[in-house]
Amino acid sequence: MCLPKELKHGVFLDKDNYCCVKNTANPDEQVIGDFFEGDIQGCDYTVNLFIDVINQIKNDEIENWQGAGNAHTISITKDKINIFNEFTEMEVTIYDFEYFLSLLYQWKKLIESRTINQT
């Protein structure tokens, strides 16, 4: 699968200051966007958790990790990240850890900008 370095249509804060991903026709991006909006949401703890878990796996500190959120199950192993939507049964498998980390850092930056805007 060839994925772009960032979500094609980007991330933004909506009028109510919620973190959002612009709609896309790409099914892989849609699953990833739904995961970010529905499971990570605007929670810096959650985005930091995923960054830490991926780094622990990359550094051979843990072998794998799995968790379930509001709508998705994410499984992270040494060679891939799988996100499965429990309702639509759509899934995406990501083999490029740096790509996914870049998305997490984009989301983290969006969360931080939201916090700044709320003060």
Secondary structure, DSSP 8 states (H G I E B T S, - for coil): ----SS-TT-EEE-TTS-EEE---S-HHHHHHHHHIIIIITT-HHHHHHHHHHHHHHHTTS-S-EEEE-SSEEEEE-SS-EEEEETTT--EEEE--HHHHHHHHHHHHHHHHHHHHHH-
